[in-house]
Amino acid sequence: MNNELKVSFYLKREGNTERTEPNPDAVFPIIGKIIIGNSIAQFGSKLKIEERLWSVKSGRAIGKSRVAVELNREINKINLSIHAHYKDILKRAGKVTAIEVKNAFQGIATTQKTLLVLFGEMMEDFKGRIGIDRAQSPYKQYEVLYKQLKQFLREEYHVEDIPLTELDLPFIEALNFFFRVKRKMKPRTVKARIVLLNKVIRLALHRRIITRPPVVCGFQLIGRNPIRSLM
């Protein structure tokens, strides 16, 4: 997937763009456009400018007047913010779409959560129930798997986290190989890790973060024996 980011700005001219009598003093709102690969998202900048002061080629105000300088400064701030959100999402998820960057820039929360974020929430819940209806000893397994998943994502996917919707067959097979070959775990240990991972999937389903469990080799990850086709 092409993850290259392009950000541009243009004037939103309403009505007939082929005016017989152009009015250079007309004021138009400035619209931003985010392009990442084949995904496109537009957004309002809340900025306006007279058409005569706007450069279509550069997507910026013309000249060094106070109005032009201040407007270009605001556009540059928007541009920098978009690039910052883009880099953050790309680092965490490994890929990003224009709408995701737009939502992050506008402060719109997405319903999609990532694996380690949800796992971390599950760990916090478990930790808070220790001594009530949970024992201390199983919590260590949560910590171990969390660290192993983090290492796996860095080494195999070169990302800090991954969307829950990406837990597909290649992911599970790669994780299984990582456990058995690279970490030299015994089958019983691998099974325990996958069973614990399965709890994250169940929680994601319960919260409606995902609508269906990942399918692995013709059966669902949350089945009775989620690693029977992998061992």
N, C-alpha and C positions, 0 to 999 in steps of 0.2 A: 504493500500500500504506500502511495506517495504521501508523505507527511509534511511536505513543504508548505510553509505558511505564506500567504500573500494578503496584505491589508491595503485597501484603497478607499478613497473618499470622493464623492461626487455630489453635485447639486440635484435635489429632487425638484424637477420642473413639472408642475401640474398643468393639466390642460394640453393645448396644442403646442408642441415643441417647435413647430415651424411657423413662428409668428411672423406676420408680414411687417410688423412694426416692432422690432425688439426694443425692450426697455432695459438699458444697461444698469439702471438704478433699482431694478426689481430685486427684492430680497428673497432668497430661497433657503430652505433648510439643507443642512449637510448630512448626507447619509453615508454610513460606513459599510464596507463589504469585506467579509472574511472568506478566503478561499483556501481550502486544504484538500489537495487531491481533486476528487470529483464532488466534494461537498462544499456548499455555498450557504452563507448566512448573512443577512443584512440587518442593520440596526440603526436606530436614530441616535445622533450624536448630541442632540439638544442645542446645536450650534446653527447660526444663520449668517449669511453674508450677501452682500450685493454682488450681482453677477459680474459686474465690471472689475471687481477685485479678486475674481476667482480664476485660477489657472487649471484648465481641464487636464492638461498634460501632467502636471506635478501633483494635482489633488491638494493644493495648498493655496493660501491667499497670496496675492501678488504685492510686492513692494515692502517698504519698511515703515509704513505708518503704524501708529499705536494699535489701531484696529487689526491690521494684518499680522503684526507681531504677536499680539495676545491670542488671536484666533489660532495661529500656527502653533503656538505653545500648547494650547488646549488639545489640538489634534495630535501633537506629538506625545502628550501625556496619555491619550487614549491608545495610541499605537503601542507605546511601551507597556501599558497595562495588559493589552491583548497578548503581546508577545510573552509576557511573564506568565499569564495563565496558560498559554499554549505550552510553554516549556514545562510547567508544573504537571499538567495532565499527561503530557508525553512521557515524562520521566516516571510517573506512577503507573501508567497503564500501557505504555509501549506504543500506543496509537491514539489518534485524536481526530475528531470531526469538527467542522466549522461550527455546528450548532452547540457542541459541548463548550467550545471556547467562548462563544457568544453568551451562553448561559452563565458561565463562570464570571465573565466580565461584568454582566448585568446583575450578578448576585443571585441568580436563580438556581436553587438547589435541584439536582437531578435525583431521580429515584434509584438510579443504579449505584450500587455499592461495590467495593472491591473486596477481594478475598481476605486480605490481612486486616482490613478495617473491621469487617464483620467478625472475624476470628478474635480480634482484640476485644470487641464488645462482649463476645461470648465468654472470654476469659475473665473480664471484669465482673460479669454477672456471677460466674462460678466462684470467683474469689470472695465476693461479698456474701456468699451463702455458706462459706466454710465455717464449720462449727454449729451450723443451724441444720441444714439437711445435706451438706456435702462434707467429705473428708479432705484433709490437707494433701494426702499423698497423690491422688489422681491429678491434682493441679500441676504437678511437675511435668506430666506428659503433655499438657497444653503448652507449657513454656518451651519444651523441647521441640515439639512439632512446629510451633510458631517460628522458632529460629531456623529450623530446617527448611521450611517453606520459603522463608526470606532468602536463605542462601541459594535455594533451588531457582527462585525467580531471577536472582542476580546473575547466576552462572549460566542458566539455560535460556532465559528470555531477555536478560539485560534490562530488567525493569525493577522498580521497587514494589510494585503491586500489580494485580491483574483483575479486570472486571469479573464478577461471578459468572457472567454469561459466557466467558471464554473457557470455562472448565469443560472442555470437550474431550474426545477420545485421544487426540495427540497429547494433550496436557497430562491426562491420567497415565498414559503409557510412558511419557517422559519422566513423570514423577516416580512411577514404579521402577523404572530403570535407574533413576538417581538413587533411590533407596537401596535396591538390591545390589547394584554393581558399584556405584561410586561410594556409597556409604557402607556397603557390605553388610547389610542388615539380614537377619534371619527372616524366613517367611512369616513366622508368627509376629515378629515386630512390625513388618511391613503391613500386615493385616490390621494390627492395632492402630497404626498411623492412618490408614485409609478409613477405618471405622470412625476415628475421631474427626477426620475431614468430613465424613458423611454427616456429622452433626451440624456442621456449618451449612451444608446444603439444605438440611431439614429446616434450619432456622431461617434461611433465605426464602424458602418456600412458604413458611409460616408467616413471614412478614410481607409476602408478596413482592419481594425484591426480584425474584425470578418466578416465572409461571409454570415451568416444568423442570424436572431434574435433568442433568446431563445424561446422555445415553452412551454407554460404553459397551462396544462389541455386542450390540443387540439387546442389552438389558440396561436398566436404569441404575445410576450410581447409588441410589438409596435402596436398592434391593437387599435381600437377606445376605447375600455373599458378594459384595461389590468388587472383589478382586479375583473371582473364580476363573475369569478368562485371561487374567494377567499373570498368574503364577505358573 
